[in-house]
Amino acid sequence: MKTPQSTRHRERVLLIGVERKHPPHVPGLAGRGSERQGLAELEELARSAGAEVVATIFQQRESLDPATLLGRGKLEEIRAEAHARDVPLLIFDRNLTPVQQRNIERATECRVIDRTQLILDIFARHARSREGQLQVELAQLTYLLPRLAGRGSELSRLGAGIGTRGPGEQKLETDRRRIRDRIRRIRESIEKIRRQRSLHRRARQAVPLGTVALVGYTNAGKSTLFNALTHADVLVSPRLFATLDPTLRVIRLPSNRRVLLSDTVGFIRDLPPGLIAAFRATLEEVQQAAVLVHVSDISNPRHAEQDVEVEKVLAELGVADRPRLRVFNKIDQLSEADRAALHRDNGNLYISALHGIGLDALLQRLDEVLPVDPLVHLSLRLAVSDGRTLALVHALGRVLRSEIHDGFLRLEAEVPTSLARRLQNSAASQLAESWAPRSGGTN
């Protein structure tokens, strides 16, 4: 019998943040906010991983200790706090070097994971498809391989809590050669899946549908918007990274065009490049989209900083110049005064996916920015048994007249140019007349 979520054991953790008092200026990070603010996001991540956050500890330093990050005195304070509160796990809001992680564990007598390991743990929880599980394992092994040296018996923990979950941890008891062999086999499997996805994508492209991808920071409301537009039942959760595997559905625009809408994994600040590379197969839906819908949580006071992080990932994926709509979600969570102050003449869209506010305007704008596929007048002579072609004509165009004559179905229809070209080259149907563009028409 399943245990209710509220009564399940939640691992007790301490969150640790550290920043330099006078950090060097880094282009692109202006306005990011302090690490103290970043601890709020780390707390959300920890709760999404099933942790009970007992306390947070924050320190400012003139410089970061290359061996222990914090210094011996602060580590002793953390050790005393963890033992007093019966906390077995420390989570750092920074990516630790292998040396730092080992030294901190020895000094505090606690398990230690960093931000990347926490994100990997959440990914392991939410991966459902075979592709997603392989990508999680690849990211885990690639990240943990340089951390094998000197860990000894610590590597024998199998599924011992947050940061050790997923298929990857069982491989940590093998030697480096076997782990590298496993990484090679996983990459080969992922490449095979990518080829299969490419075949499926080409099959989809045979049906002339434009593609739209929802992108944005994690927990911006992309899945809620996806469900509102497609009437699907994709998991919606306040937990971060609730969506990991991409989901595709067809939606119909005001012009009667049908397009494919893709819900994708959310982005987050300081996402390691290796993690992005491991999930590149999943993010291919973003790279193939004709239009990106960048969804932001306008109720989050740090949404501008989150948008900067999204821009970085889009640039790394090579789609920074792709046609894009900026959509600010969750306006229902703003005060009346804040709603009234929104600048609605800047080309941005302001919506509430949860309450259906602004969705008609969003669909209309998608109709305007997606590449136009002009309608043409087409006469077809089909076998009565050719239900596939008939379904395509009905789904993507408009049948003007139909009749059965000599065992064949004769149709007059208005269809997109791309579909007309496909039917013209198809052996399954014959054009009764040549087709020509409909004057002034768009689909």
TAJOKA-V565965 format. One record per helix or strand of 3 or more residues. SS is the DSSP state (A for helix, B for strand). FROM is the first residue (numbers start at 1). TO is the last residue. Records with the same first field share a line. If there is no record, write none. Layout:
BEGIN
SS = FROM-TO  FROM-TO
END
This chain:
BEGIN
A = 5-7  35-48  72-84  98-108  115-126  130-147  152-156  167-173  176-206  222-230  273-278  280-288  303-316  331-333  336-340  359-369  387-396  417-424
B = 11-20  51-61  89-92  111-113  210-217  247-252  258-263  291-297  324-329  375-383  398-405  408-416  429-431
END
